[in-house]
């Protein structure tokens, strides 16, 4: 382990390397020093730490951390972020509003303290360097997170991290426009400018103008030799499978047949069958009429709703892992074994799988941190689901799976996408959970926009700037699609729709706490 201490983006001290490597490092740009040390100490962990945080650096945690090697860990001890909350004007996803109390997936990195494997820095030697460590780390993480570089905020990097006072440098507006130009498509420059004008009554024209002298950074994906966790016996792991179902007897039977042919058998299948007719009884006779190599926990209920069904099933989970499945999928015989191998090898507790219609293929890609969560195509450790439930405010609407994914992340568990093993989604033409439902706002003269369930998600999980950014995007996306072409009248009407959405979203929030 090599530790580089810095002040004002310059190296002030280095620990953990031979004396001959120290020559010329002090006073050097900390970004250049990181690459130089990584080249010389290619099998070590490379740590950076601000001089003022030296006494709080948790070296024991870093030394004992055996995570997947292609990972960036940093922690921002200040409540402010280098890119400022204005980044929410441009990007609205789970990576922006960081939960600083747990290990949390985000590309919002920090120069205050962090570490990575030397192999990561050596793989990205050609990435454009910047004299500002914070700018460089954000650029590196933003560029390569989608290509398999795992990025986390990790509070355990510092001892007593919640008690520290640390003043974080914040990017200037001009530099922010440059960052957006280098890492996003060009229209986002104008969207950012519009947001500043609408929501802060500012016109940072100069920052917008000079950003056009900078080229977009084009990531070059690297195939890196990664270090994995080893020595865990897969067959000692136990699995539950949770399947909500409604009106798909034949399709569910095929799913059960696929599960009984698995190379590692599940211990229990939890089936939550729904039928809204008061006099109805279960149609799943094969559950009891046939022999199955696993326990089947069958729940029959007249209460409709995907959230209700999954919550009933979650209460019955007892084993180490849970495959959250749909009732109209097909999987190959090594599916569960491969899921276990992926989770244990990469040190992950929640993965979402490729789930595509029959006949549609997807190329194999490296695993990467996912923005969403698939409630019918995910494999999750039971401990990550402890005390969690699907928010009933989303029932019969949308975003319940995204909300559930945020609950998982806020417990300190990342969600990683794997393109293998694959799930074939048959998209059965009968049954299913999108049951027609009359919402309280359906007959209102002014219809809420966006849907109150989408607004509910923003209220629960988005920053204030993300919410304002979503508001601006809503205006831009719907203006060309509607008949009211007077921009003033359209804005007035959209604001009424927005207030309607806020009203009903808050009702959903209060009624389903």
C-alpha positions in Angstrom: 0.0 0.0 0.0 1.3 3.4 -1.0 -0.1 6.6 0.5 0.2 9.9 -1.2 -0.6 13.0 1.0 -1.4 16.2 -0.8 -2.2 19.8 -0.3 -3.4 22.3 -2.9 -3.2 19.4 -5.4 0.5 19.0 -4.8 2.3 16.0 -3.2 3.6 16.8 0.3 4.5 13.3 1.5 4.6 9.7 0.4 4.5 6.5 2.5 5.1 2.9 1.6 7.6 3.1 -1.3 11.3 2.7 -1.5 13.4 5.9 -1.0 14.6 5.9 -4.7 11.0 6.2 -5.8 10.4 9.3 -3.7 12.8 11.4 -5.6 11.0 14.2 -7.3 7.5 13.4 -6.1 7.2 16.1 -3.4 5.8 19.2 -5.0 4.6 17.3 -8.0 1.0 17.3 -9.2 -0.8 14.7 -7.2 -2.5 13.3 -10.4 0.8 12.8 -12.1 2.2 11.3 -8.9 -0.6 8.7 -8.8 0.2 7.4 -12.2 4.0 7.4 -11.6 3.6 5.5 -8.3 1.2 3.0 -9.9 3.7 2.2 -12.6 6.4 1.6 -10.1 4.3 -0.2 -7.5 2.0 -2.1 -10.0 0.8 -4.7 -7.5 -0.1 -2.3 -4.7 -3.1 -0.3 -3.6 -2.6 3.4 -4.3 -4.0 5.8 -1.7 -4.5 9.5 -1.8 -5.3 11.6 1.3 -5.5 15.3 2.0 -2.8 16.4 4.5 -5.4 17.6 7.0 -7.0 14.2 7.1 -3.8 12.2 7.7 -4.6 11.3 11.4 -8.1 10.0 10.4 -6.9 7.8 7.5 -8.2 4.3 8.2 -5.2 2.3 6.9 -6.4 -0.9 8.5 -9.6 -0.9 6.5 -7.8 -0.1 3.3 -5.2 -2.8 3.9 -7.8 -5.5 4.7 -10.1 -4.5 1.8 -10.2 -7.3 -0.7 -12.9 -6.0 -3.0 -13.0 -6.6 -6.8 -9.8 -4.9 -8.0 -11.3 -2.7 -10.7 -12.8 -0.3 -8.2 -12.4 3.4 -7.1 -13.1 4.1 -3.4 -13.3 7.7 -2.2 -15.1 9.6 0.5 -16.2 13.2 0.8 -16.2 14.3 4.5 -17.9 17.5 3.6 -21.6 17.9 2.9 -20.8 19.7 -0.3 -19.7 18.1 -3.5 -17.0 19.3 -5.9 -19.4 19.4 -8.8 -22.0 21.2 -6.7 -25.6 20.3 -6.6 -26.0 21.9 -10.1 -25.0 18.5 -11.6 -28.6 17.5 -10.8 -29.8 19.9 -13.5 -28.1 17.6 -16.0 -28.3 14.1 -14.6 -31.1 12.5 -12.5 -30.2 9.0 -11.4 -29.3 7.1 -8.2 -25.7 8.2 -8.4 -26.2 11.9 -7.7 -27.9 12.1 -4.2 -25.2 10.2 -2.2 -25.9 8.6 1.1 -22.7 9.4 2.9 -23.4 7.1 5.9 -23.0 3.8 3.9 -20.9 2.4 1.1 -22.8 4.0 -1.8 -22.4 3.6 -5.6 -21.6 6.9 -7.3 -19.2 8.4 -9.9 -19.1 11.6 -7.7 -15.6 11.1 -6.4 -13.5 13.0 -4.0 -9.8 14.0 -3.8 -10.1 14.3 0.0 -9.3 10.6 0.5 -9.5 7.5 -1.6 -7.7 4.4 -3.1 -7.7 2.1 -6.0 -5.6 -0.8 -7.3 -2.5 0.2 -9.3 -3.9 -1.8 -12.2 -6.8 0.7 -12.6 -4.4 3.7 -12.9 -2.1 1.8 -15.2 -5.1 0.8 -17.5 -6.1 4.5 -17.8 -2.7 6.1 -18.4 -4.0 7.8 -21.5 -7.1 9.4 -19.9 -6.8 13.2 -20.1 -5.2 14.5 -16.9 -6.1 17.6 -15.0 -4.1 19.5 -12.4 -7.2 19.4 -10.1 -7.4 16.0 -8.4 -11.2 16.3 -7.9 -11.8 17.2 -11.5 -9.7 14.3 -12.7 -11.3 11.7 -10.4 -14.8 12.8 -11.5 -13.8 12.6 -15.1 -12.3 9.2 -14.8 -15.2 7.8 -12.9 -17.8 9.4 -15.2 -16.1 8.1 -18.3 -15.6 4.5 -17.2 -18.3 3.6 -14.7 -20.5 2.5 -17.6 -17.7 0.3 -18.9 -17.2 -1.7 -15.7 -15.2 0.5 -13.4 -16.9 0.3 -10.0 -17.0 3.6 -8.1 -18.1 4.0 -4.4 -18.3 6.6 -1.6 -17.0 4.7 1.4 -17.2 6.3 4.8 -14.9 3.7 6.4 -11.9 5.3 4.7 -11.8 7.8 7.5 -12.0 7.2 11.3 -14.7 9.4 12.9 -15.7 10.5 9.5 -19.0 12.1 10.8 -17.2 14.3 13.2 -14.7 15.9 10.8 -14.8 19.4 9.5 -13.4 19.6 6.0 -13.8 22.4 3.5 -14.4 21.1 0.0 -13.4 23.1 -3.0 -16.4 23.6 -5.3 -16.1 23.8 -9.1 -16.6 27.2 -10.7 -19.5 27.6 -13.1 -17.1 27.9 -16.1 -15.4 24.6 -15.1 -18.7 23.0 -14.6 -19.7 23.8 -18.2 -16.4 22.5 -19.4 -17.0 19.2 -17.5 -20.5 18.9 -19.0 -19.1 19.5 -22.5 -16.4 16.9 -22.1 -18.6 14.2 -20.7 -22.1 14.7 -22.1 -23.7 15.4 -25.5 -23.6 19.0 -26.6 -27.3 19.8 -26.0 -26.8 19.4 -22.3 -24.7 22.6 -22.3 -27.8 24.6 -23.3 -30.0 22.6 -20.9 -27.7 23.5 -18.0 -27.7 27.2 -19.1 -31.5 27.2 -19.3 -31.7 25.7 -15.8 -29.5 28.4 -14.3 -31.7 31.0 -16.0 -35.0 29.5 -14.9 -34.1 28.4 -11.4 -31.3 30.7 -10.2 -31.9 33.8 -12.4 -28.3 33.5 -13.6 -26.9 33.6 -17.2 -23.4 32.1 -17.1 -22.9 32.8 -20.8 -19.1 32.9 -20.5 -18.9 29.4 -19.1 -21.2 28.2 -21.8 -19.1 29.9 -24.5 -15.7 28.7 -23.5 -16.9 25.1 -23.1 -17.1 24.9 -26.9 -13.3 25.1 -27.1 -13.1 21.7 -25.4 -13.6 18.3 -27.0 -15.8 15.5 -25.7 -13.7 12.8 -23.9 -14.2 9.5 -25.7 -13.7 6.6 -23.3 -11.6 3.7 -24.5 -12.8 0.6 -22.8 -10.0 -1.6 -21.4 -9.9 -5.4 -20.8 -8.2 -5.5 -17.4 -7.1 -8.6 -15.5 -9.2 -8.4 -12.4 -8.6 -9.9 -9.0 -11.6 -11.8 -7.7 -12.7 -13.3 -4.4 -12.0 -17.0 -4.3 -12.5 -20.0 -2.1 -16.2 -19.8 -1.3 -18.1 -23.1 -1.8 -21.1 -22.4 -4.0 -22.9 -25.5 -3.0 -23.0 -24.3 0.6 -25.2 -21.4 -0.4 -29.0 -21.7 -0.2 -31.5 -20.0 -2.5 -35.2 -19.0 -2.4 -37.1 -18.1 -5.6 -39.9 -15.5 -5.3 -42.5 -15.6 -8.1 -45.7 -13.4 -8.0 -48.2 -14.7 -10.5 -51.7 -14.0 -11.8 -53.4 -15.9 -14.6 -50.4 -17.7 -16.0 -50.7 -21.3 -15.0 -48.9 -22.8 -18.0 -46.1 -20.3 -18.1 -45.4 -20.7 -14.3 -45.3 -24.5 -14.8 -42.5 -24.1 -17.3 -40.6 -21.8 -14.9 -40.9 -24.5 -12.1 -39.6 -27.1 -14.6 -36.6 -24.9 -15.4 -35.9 -24.5 -11.6 -36.1 -28.3 -10.9 -33.4 -28.8 -13.6 -30.9 -26.4 -12.0 -27.3 -27.6 -11.3 -27.7 -26.0 -7.9 -31.3 -26.5 -6.7 -33.2 -23.8 -4.8 -34.3 -24.8 -1.3 -37.7 -23.1 -1.7 -40.0 -21.6 -4.3 -42.3 -18.9 -2.9 -45.4 -18.5 -5.2 -47.8 -15.6 -4.5 -50.9 -16.2 -6.6 -53.4 -13.5 -7.0 -57.0 -13.6 -8.3 -59.3 -10.6 -7.7 -62.5 -12.5 -8.0 -64.0 -13.2 -4.5 -65.2 -16.7 -5.4 -62.0 -17.8 -7.1 -59.7 -20.5 -5.9 -56.2 -21.5 -6.9 -55.7 -22.9 -10.4 -52.1 -24.2 -9.6 -53.0 -27.8 -9.1 -49.6 -29.0 -10.1 -48.1 -27.4 -7.0 -49.5 -30.3 -4.9 -50.2 -32.9 -7.5 -46.6 -33.3 -8.6 -43.4 -34.1 -6.9 -40.9 -31.2 -6.8 -37.2 -31.4 -5.5 -37.8 -28.2 -3.4 -40.3 -26.9 -1.0 -43.0 -24.8 -2.5 -44.5 -22.1 -0.3 -47.8 -21.2 -2.0 -49.8 -18.1 -1.0 -53.2 -17.5 -2.6 -54.8 -14.1 -2.2 -57.7 -12.1 -3.6 -55.7 -8.9 -3.0 -54.3 -7.5 -6.3 -51.1 -5.6 -6.9 -47.5 -6.5 -7.7 -46.2 -4.6 -4.6 -48.6 -6.4 -2.3 -47.6 -9.8 -3.9 -43.9 -9.3 -3.6 -44.2 -8.0 0.0 -46.1 -11.1 1.0 -43.4 -13.2 -0.6 -40.5 -11.4 1.0 -42.0 -12.2 4.5 -41.4 -15.9 3.7 -37.7 -15.6 2.6 -35.5 -17.8 4.8 -32.4 -18.7 2.7 -29.1 -17.0 1.9 -30.1 -15.7 -1.5 -33.3 -14.7 -3.3 -34.0 -14.9 -7.1 -36.8 -12.4 -7.7 -38.4 -13.8 -10.8 -41.3 -13.3 -13.2 -43.9 -16.0 -14.0 -43.3 -15.9 -17.8 -39.5 -16.5 -18.1 -37.2 -19.3 -19.2 -33.7 -19.9 -17.8 -30.9 -22.5 -18.6 -29.9 -25.3 -16.2 -26.8 -23.4 -14.8 -28.6 -20.1 -14.2 -28.7 -20.1 -10.4 -25.1 -21.5 -10.2 -23.8 -18.7 -12.5 -25.7 -16.1 -10.5 -24.0 -17.3 -7.3 -20.6 -17.4 -8.9 -21.0 -13.8 -10.2 -22.1 -12.4 -6.8 -19.3 -14.2 -4.9 -16.5 -13.6 -7.4 -17.3 -9.9 -7.6 -18.2 -9.4 -3.9 -21.7 -8.3 -4.8 -25.0 -8.8 -2.9 -27.4 -7.6 -5.6 -27.3 -8.2 -9.3 -29.8 -7.6 -12.1 -29.7 -9.9 -15.1 -30.2 -9.5 -18.8 -33.9 -10.1 -19.5 -34.8 -10.0 -23.1 -37.7 -11.2 -25.3 -37.3 -14.5 -27.1 -35.1 -14.2 -30.2 -33.4 -11.0 -29.1 -29.7 -11.3 -28.3 -27.3 -9.0 -26.4 -23.5 -9.1 -26.7 -21.5 -10.1 -23.6 -20.4 -7.0 -21.8 -18.4 -6.5 -18.5 -20.6 -6.1 -15.4 -21.3 -2.5 -14.5 -23.1 -0.5 -11.8 -26.8 -0.2 -12.8 -29.1 2.8 -12.5 -32.2 0.7 -12.2 -33.3 -2.5 -10.5 -35.3 -5.3 -12.1 -37.9 -6.6 -9.7 -38.5 -9.7 -11.8 -34.9 -10.4 -13.0 -32.6 -9.9 -10.0 -30.6 -12.1 -7.6 -30.1 -10.6 -4.1 -28.6 -11.6 -0.8 -31.2 -12.0 1.9 -29.3 -9.7 4.2 -29.7 -6.9 1.6 -33.5 -7.3 1.7 -33.8 -7.4 5.5 -36.7 -5.0 6.6 -37.3 -3.8 3.1 -40.6 -3.8 1.3 -42.1 -2.5 -2.0 -43.6 1.0 -1.4 -47.4 0.6 -1.7 -47.6 4.2 -3.0 -46.5 2.8 -6.4 -49.1 0.1 -6.6 -50.7 -0.2 -10.1 -48.3 2.5 -11.2 -44.7 2.6 -12.2 -41.2 3.0 -10.5 -41.8 0.6 -7.7 -38.8 -1.4 -8.8 -36.6 1.8 -9.0 -37.7 2.8 -5.5 -36.9 -0.7 -4.2 -33.5 -0.5 -5.8 -32.9 2.8 -4.0 -33.9 1.2 -0.7 -31.2 -1.5 -1.4 -28.5 1.1 -2.2 -29.3 3.2 0.9 -28.6 0.1 3.0 -25.1 0.0 1.6 -25.6 -2.6 -1.2 -24.8 -1.8 -4.9 -26.8 -3.2 -7.8 -24.6 -4.5 -10.6 -25.8 -5.6 -14.1 -24.6 -8.9 -15.6 -25.3 -9.8 -19.2 -24.8 -13.5 -18.4 -26.6 -15.6 -17.4 -29.5 -14.5 -19.6 -33.2 -14.6 -18.9 -35.7 -15.1 -21.8 -38.8 -13.1 -21.1 -41.8 -14.6 -23.0 -44.0 -11.6 -22.4 -47.1 -13.8 -22.0 -50.2 -12.3 -23.7 -52.4 -13.3 -20.8 -52.3 -12.5 -17.0 -49.8 -10.1 -15.5 -49.8 -7.4 -12.9 -50.6 -4.3 -14.8 -54.2 -4.6 -13.8 -56.5 -1.7 -14.9 -56.9 0.6 -11.9 -58.8 3.9 -11.4 -56.5 6.5 -9.8 -57.9 9.4 -7.7 -56.7 11.9 -10.3 -58.0 10.2 -13.4 -61.1 12.3 -13.6 -59.5 15.6 -12.8 -59.8 18.4 -15.3 -56.1 19.2 -15.0 -54.2 16.0 -15.2 -51.0 15.7 -13.2 -47.8 15.7 -15.1 -45.6 13.8 -14.5 -47.5 10.8 -13.2 -47.8 11.1 -9.4 -45.9 7.9 -8.9 -42.9 9.3 -10.8 -43.1 12.5 -8.7 -43.2 10.3 -5.6 -39.9 8.7 -6.6 -38.4 12.2 -7.1 -39.7 13.4 -3.7 -38.2 10.3 -2.0 -34.9 10.0 -3.8 -33.9 13.1 -5.8 -32.0 16.2 -4.7 -33.7 19.6 -5.1 -31.7 20.4 -8.2 -32.5 17.0 -9.7 -36.2 17.7 -9.2 -35.8 21.1 -10.9 -33.8 19.6 -13.7 -36.6 17.0 -14.3 -39.1 19.9 -14.4 -37.2 21.6 -17.2 -36.8 18.4 -19.1 -40.6 17.8 -18.8 -41.2 21.2 -20.4 -38.8 20.5 -23.3 -39.9 17.0 -24.0 -43.7 17.7 -24.1 -43.8 21.1 -25.7 -43.4 19.8 -29.3 -46.0 17.0 -28.7 -49.0 19.1 -27.7 -51.3 21.5 -29.4 -50.8 24.6 -27.2 -47.9 26.3 -29.1 -47.9 29.6 -27.1 -44.9 29.0 -24.8 -46.3 31.3 -22.1 -49.7 29.7 -21.9 -48.1 26.2 -22.2 -45.8 27.1 -19.2 -48.7 28.3 -17.1 -50.7 25.1 -17.8 -47.7 22.8 -17.2 -47.1 24.5 -13.9 -50.7 23.6 -12.9 -50.1 20.0 -13.9 -46.8 20.0 -12.0 -48.6 21.2 -8.8 -51.3 18.6 -9.3 -48.6 15.9 -9.5 -46.9 17.3 -6.3 -50.2 17.3 -4.5 -51.0 13.6 -5.3 -47.4 12.5 -4.8 -47.4 13.9 -1.3 -50.7 12.2 -0.6 -49.2 8.9 -1.7 -46.1 9.6 0.4 -48.2 10.4 3.5 -50.7 7.6 3.1 -48.2 4.8 2.6 -45.4 5.5 5.0 
